[in-house]
Amino acid sequence: MLQGKVSMVNGPAVRVTRRGGTRVSLALDRRGAGVPTVQLHGLTSSRRRDVALGMDFTAGIDGLDVIRYDAAGHGRSDGPADPEAYTWPRLAEDLWAVLDATVPDEPVHGVGQSMGTATLITAACAHPERFASLTLVIPPTAWSLREEQREEYLRSADIVDKYGRDTFAEGTRDEPLPPAVDPARPFTYPDVTEELLPAVFRGAAMTDLPPAETVAEIGRRGGPDGTGVPVQILAWVGDPSHPVEVARMLHGAVGGSTLSVAETPDEAARWPDMIRAWILGRD
């Protein structure tokens, strides 16, 4: 066990006791059989919302044992009204706990998008030996590009506090989609309760990736042969919350990584096949 305490509870969930004594119960599911793989969703999303948005990237891939879970405070997982609980280091601790409970003795392939990508990077910086590979989808703002997004998260938290979650969500309905997103994608509300959403946003505003020189170590340690974790980066254009510039910075930092940038829905629709080939081609 790497961090805190973990136990399985009745039903599909893992109960985590974080450092400092805070407890969260993480709802999860496990599908398929084969190569151990963990899939993480983005900020304000969930397993259920990823399905609705067409971002359940491992769905239908044979040969994978896929562990999916709702991050703390998201979907069917609980969480405290404490912004620090939703910073990427705390979410990385939860990931380790999930792995301790499900695949304690075997490296896993990690697939994450946005906040899930940040969680994977943060976790892999500390324990690269836990990962057979990483697929980092639409990396979020980071480093020099984080400050503007930080202010946006704080504004969002204030709006939810003042007007409620539904009013906040409706205010985003007409925002333009990145060109690689299917224009027929349904509009969805955040899968976070109104009580927790301000804390989730403020936690996102408090956090950032480890320094680039630390992230670079992922390409030098861990992985199947101990010489580095194989990293695949999948990005798209025209999304200020997931700027392709950050994807390029990650690609430059992590030696041996690959980068693919989608500009159209057809190009993004190929991502599941790329993930299949990336994982199954290594096992």
N, C-alpha and C positions, 0 to 999 in steps of 0.2 A: 504494500500500500504506500502510495507516494505522499498524499496529503490528507489530513483530517481523518475522519472515520466514515465508514460507509456500510450500509446494510441493505439487503433486499427487503421489501415490504410486501404485504399481500397485494396482489395485483401487479400490473406492469409499471413499476416505479422503483427508483433507488432513493433511499433516504441518506442525505449527506449531512454530516456535522462538520462545518467549516472551522478553520482556525478561529479561535475566539468564542466558539460555542454556538454560533448561529446555525440553525438547522433548516434545510430545504428538502423538499420531496420532489424529485424529478420524474415526470411521466415519460415512459419510453416504450418503444416496441422493437421487435427484432424479426426480421423477415429473411427468408431464403436460407441457403446452406452453402458453405464454401469459404472463400477468403474473407477474413474478418475486416470489416469496413465500418467506420463511424461517420455519420452524416450530420452536419450542424446547419441550422437555419440562421437567418439574419435578424437584425434588430426589429422588434415589434412583430415578428412573424412567429411561426410554429410549424410543427409537422403538417397540421391540417391546412394552414394557410399556404405553405409551400406547394401542396398538391393543387390547391385552387389556382395558384399563380403559374403553374407549369414549371416549378423549380425543384421538384423532387427528382433530382438528377440520376439517382440510382434505381429508380422504379423500373421494373421489367428487365433488369440485368441479371441473367442467370449466372450462377457460380459465385455469388457474393452472400456472405452472412452480414446483413446490414443492421447496425444498431442506430436508431434514430431516437432523439429525445427532445423534449421541449426545454429550452434553457430556463433557468430560474426566473420566475415572474412572468413567463410567457406560456401561452396555451394552457395546458392542464397542469403545469408545474406551479408550485407556490413560491413565495419569496417575500422578503421583508420590505418595508417602505423606507429603505436606506439606500441612497444612491451608490454608496461604495460597494454594495452587494452586486452591482451590475457592471463593474469595471472588468476589463478583460482579464487581469490576473485572477480575480475571483471566479470568473467563468471558466478559466483554464483549470483551476482547482476542481471545479465540478466535473469537467471532462475527465480528469485523472480518476476521480471517484467512480464515474460511470465505467471506465475501462477496468478499474480494479474489480468491479462487481461483475463484469460480463466477460472480459477476455484478459485476465490478469497475467497470463504467462506468454502472450504472443503479441508481437508488434502488429499494429493495425494500419490500414490505409485510411487516411483522413480526407473527407470531402466537405468543404464548408463554403458558405457564401456570405459576404459582407461581414457582419459580426461573427459569424461562424468561422470565416477565414481568419479574422483577428484572434479568435480564441485558439485556433489551431496553431498559428504562428507563435503566440505567447506560450502555449503549452510545449511546443516543440523546441523552443529556445532553452527551456529548462530541462526537458527530458526527451531529447531526440531519439533515444533508443526505443521509445514506445511506438515509433511510427515506421511503417514500411514504405510509405510514400505520402505526399500531400497533393491534393488538388485544391487550389485557392481560386475561388470563383468571385468575380467582381469585388476585389479588395476595397475596403472602405478608405476614407481619407486618413492620412497619417502624416506624422512628422511636420514638415513645413506647410503642408496643405490641411492640417487639422484645425487650425484656429477658427476659420470661417464656419466650418461645420459645427464646431463647439458652440459658437454663438447661436447657430440655428437650433441646436438641441435645447439650449436654455430657453429660447423663445417658444419652442414647442411645448416645453414643460409648463411655462407660464400660461399659455393659451389653454392647456388642458385644465390647469388649476382654476382658471377663471371661468371658462365656458363649457368644459366637459370634453370627454373623449370624442363623442359623436360629432360635435361641432368642429373640433379640430380636424377630424378625418374628412368631413365634408369640404373643408377648406382646401384640401389637397386633391379633390376629385378631378379638377381640370388641369392639374399640372402636366406638362408635356412628358411623354415617355421617351426613354432613350430609343434611338432609331433601330436598335437590334431587338427591341421588345415587340412581340406580336401585338398589333394595335387592337386586336379583339380580346386581349387579356382582361378578365373581369376586374372591376374595382372592388377592393376589400378593405375592411376596417382593420386597425391594429388588433392583433390577438393578445392583448394585454388589458387587464381590467383598468377601469377609470381610476381606481384607488392607487394602483401601482405605476401607471404610465408616466406620471411626472418623475418619479424616482428612477425609472428605467432611462428616460431621456437625460436626466441630470448625471446619472452614472456614466452614460456614453460621453457626456461632455467632459468628464473628469479623466478620461483614459486615453491612452495612445499605445502604439506598438513599442516594443523595446527598440533601442537604438539600432541603426542599420548594421553597425559592426557586430552587434549581438545576433541579429537575424542572419547575418552571413554565416554564422557557425552551423546553422541547419544544414548547409551544403557541405560541411566538413566533418560532422559527427553524426552518429546514429545511422539509420537506414539498414538495409539488409546485410551489408558487409561491414558496417561500422565506419565507412569513409564518407558518409553524407546521406541525407534523406533526399530521394528524388522528388523534385517539386515541379508541378505543372500549374501554370497560371492562366486562367481564362478570364478575359476582361471584355468590356464593350465600350463603345464611344458615347459621348454626349450625355454623361450622367455625372453631375457635379458631386453627388454623394459617393460615387464610386469612380473617381477619376482614373483614366487610363494612365495618367502620369505616375500614380502610385504603383500600379501594376508594373510599369517599366522600371521604377526604382527598386522594387522587390526583385525583378528579373536581374537587374544589374548587381544587386547585393548577393544573391544566392547563386553561387557558381554551379553550372550544369543545369540550371532550371530552364524550362521552356515557357514561351509566352505566345498565346494566340489571342488576337483581338477581333471581336465580331463587330461588324458594321450593319448587318441586316438580320432580320429574324431567321432566315434560312441558315445563316452562319451560326447563330446561337443555338439553333435546333440541333446542330451536330454535336453539341457538348456532351450529351449522354454517351454517344458512340465513342468520343474521345476519352471519356472517363473509363468506359468499359475497356478499351484497348490499353489505357495507361495502367490500370490495376491488374487485369488478367494477363497482360503481357509480361508481368513480373513474377507471376506465380505458376 
